[in-house]
Amino acid sequence: MRSRTRSQLAFAFACACALVVGFAFATGCVGPVDDSDLQPGDEFEDTMIAEPDAEEGVASADVTSRQVIYVNFDGPTIHDCAGCSNAPANKSFIIDRIWRRAQVDFAAYHGARTAITDTIRRAYSRYNVRVTRSRPASGPFTMVVISPTSGDHHGVAPLDCGNGNRKDIAFVYSIGSTSSSTIARYAVHELGHTFGLAHVVNAADYMQWASSGHDFTRARYDTAHPSGKCFSGDIQRAGEILRGALGLAP
């Protein structure tokens, strides 16, 4: 991590971390690593941070309303913008940061859409979220774009402390023949960044840098693969952060 402003960007192996610019974004992954999916030197994703110095468990979002997660497999066109992350408008500053273009026409993903969506839904089932594959007609929603389109690393997302921006866009890409279970873990991990979660060293945690976990845990921040963090000290209590950012399921 080079600096800290209101937002950050970061990269990591098969996962996401952040670098600072209007937003922050990080690279990271989720869940156990399938050696058939990851090649030496692969990197996964990036994330943005909205309020890097927010205290753990402090919510910026309105947790009384349900957070909608739109899983977009259909190949959207996402436009670059100056320091914004806006899913309803299909705009993200990450487009220039990763692809160095004014827009990217993402290819559609035609794999196991239901299995991936179901894994995301289970991962966040304790919290006040609704996961859908249909684009919401209105209202704020967080979008994760899942696409075989190539790019540096395998994923990127804003690290948004407290889920202050309920319209973030996360990306999972360069997935080629990657298994659906691994893609799903990547998506859970990237979404975790948009809700304020950082990289941790616990191999059982979704937010572990090499995508080796299946749960959100109490774990030590991974200084070897920095993503920026939304808590003081060395320990990330993922459940508390998600509860503060999303609220609990009704």
N, C-alpha and C positions, 0 to 999 in steps of 0.2 A: 504494500500500500504506500503510495507516494505522498499523499496529502489528504487533508480532510476539509471539506466545505459542507454545504448543505446536503450534498449527495456524493456518492462514490462509485467507482468502477473497480472490479478486480477479477483476476483469472485464477484457475487452479486446474489440476489434472482430473479429467473426467468430471469436474465439478465447477462451481462458480465462486468468484471473489470480486474485489472492487478497486477502481481508480477514481479519483475525484473530479467531477465536472458537473455542475448543476444537479446532476443525479450521480449516484454511484452505482457501479455494477460489478458483479462478482462471478467468477466461474466456479462451478462445483458440481457434485453428483450425489446420487442417492442410492442407498441399498447396497447389497453385496456385489462385489465385482465378479462378472463372468469373464474369465480370461479369454474366451472366444470372441468377446465383444470389444475389448480394449487392446490396443496395440502400444508398444513402448513409445513413449513420447506424446501420446494422445493427451489432449486437454479437453475438459468438458464445457464449462460455461462461465458466464459473467453475471453480476448483479449490481443494482443501483442502491444507494442509501439516501433516504430523505432527511433523517435527523440523526446523524452518526453518534451524537453524544446523549441520546435519550436513555433514561434509566430502564433497566430490565423490568418488565411487567407494567410499564406505564403506557397506556393506550392513547394513540392520537386519533384513531378512527372511531366512528360511531358504531360501537359493538352491539347496539340494540337492533340494528338492521342486519340482515343476512348478507354476508359477502358472497357474491356470485363469482365462480371460477368458470370461465369459458375455455374449453379445450378445443383449439382450432386445428383440425387436420386438413382443412380444405384448400390450403395454399393461398393465403391472403397476400395482398400487396401492402407493405408497410413502408411509410415515408419517413425520411429523416426530419428532425425538428430540433430547434435549439433548446436543449435542456428540458425536454418534456418526455413523459411516458404516458400515453393516452390511448387506451385500448379502444374506446368507442370511435375515436377519430383515426385509428390505424396509424399512429405516429409514435416514433421513439427515437431518442438521441442515439441509441445503440446502433442504429443502421449505419451511421457514418463511422462510429467507433470501431465496428467489426468489419463491415463490408466496404467502407469508404465510398459509398454511393449516396445518391439522393433518394433512392428507393430500392427495395428488393422485392421481386416477384417470387414468393416462396412456392416451391413445388408441393403438391398435395401428398400426404402420406396415406397409403392405401393398406396398411397392415392391420394389426389386431386392435382396432379403435376401441371396441367395447372393453377388452381386457385392460387396456391402458387407462381408460376412464374409470373403470371400477377400482383399480389400484389407487388412483388419486383420491377417489371418493372415500375409500377405506382409510387412507392415511390421515385424512382430515375429518373423520367421522365424529370425533369428540367435540368439534368446534362448529360455530354457527356459520356454516358455508353451504352453498348449493353448487354442485358440479354439473355442468351441462355441455353437450356437444352442439347445441343449437345457439346461434348468436342471439343474445338478448336484444329485444327491440328498443329498450331504453334503460336509463339508469346507469350508475357506475358498475363496472365489472373488471376483474383482473383476467387477462387473457394469457394463455400459454400456447405459443405457436409450435407445433411439432411438424418437422419437415425434413426430407432428405437433402435439401439444398445445402451445398457445401459452405464452409466458413472456418475460420480459425477456432480451434477448440471444438467442443460438442454442445455448448449451451451458454446462455448468458441471461442475466436478469438484474433488475435494480435491487439493491439492498435498502429496503424502505423501513426504517425504524418506526415501530408502532403502527405500521400499515396506514401511514398518514395520507398516502395517495391510493385510493381504492380503484384506480384505473390503470395500474401498471401492466406492462407487457413483459413476459418472460419468453425465452426462446430455447428450443431444443432442436439441434440441426446436425448435419454431417453424420447422420445415423446409419446410412447405408443398409447393411444386412444385420444391424444390431437387433437383438431379441426384444420382443415387446416388453418383457419384464424389466429389462435394463432401461429401456426408453421411459417406462413408467416411473422408475426410481429417479431418473434424471429430471423428469417433470416435477415430481414431488419436491426434490431438492431445490430446483430453480424457483418454484413457487414459495418455498420456505424463505428464500432470500427476500422476496417481495413482501413477506410478512414480518421481516426483521430478524431472521435467523442467520447466524454466521457459520463458518466452518469449524468443526470440532474434531478431536482426535479419536473419539470413541468409534470403533469399527461397527458397532451395532446401531449407530445413529444415521438417519437419512442424510444429515448434514456433514457426514464424514467426507473428506475431500475426494477419496477414491471410490465413492459410491458403494459402500459396503454394508449399509444398515437397513433395517426395516421398522424403525421406530424413532420417535423424538424423545431424547433423554436429557438428563443432567450430565453435562460433559465439559471437558476443558477446551478452551479456545485453541485452535490450531495456528500457532504463530509461524509454523513452517510453510503454511499455505494461507496467508492472511487474506481475509475477505472484507475486513472492517467489521466492527461489532457494535451492537446496540445496548450493551450492558457494561457495568463497571466490574473490575476484577477479572479473574481468569475463567470463571465457570459460567457456562450458558445453561440456564434452566429453560429448556425449550417449551415445556408445558406452560409455564408462567407467561412467557413471551407470547405464545400463540393465544392463550386465554385473554391477555390484555389487548392483543391486536384484532382478534376475531370474535371473542366471546365464546361461551360454551353452547353446545347444541341444545335446543329447547327440549 
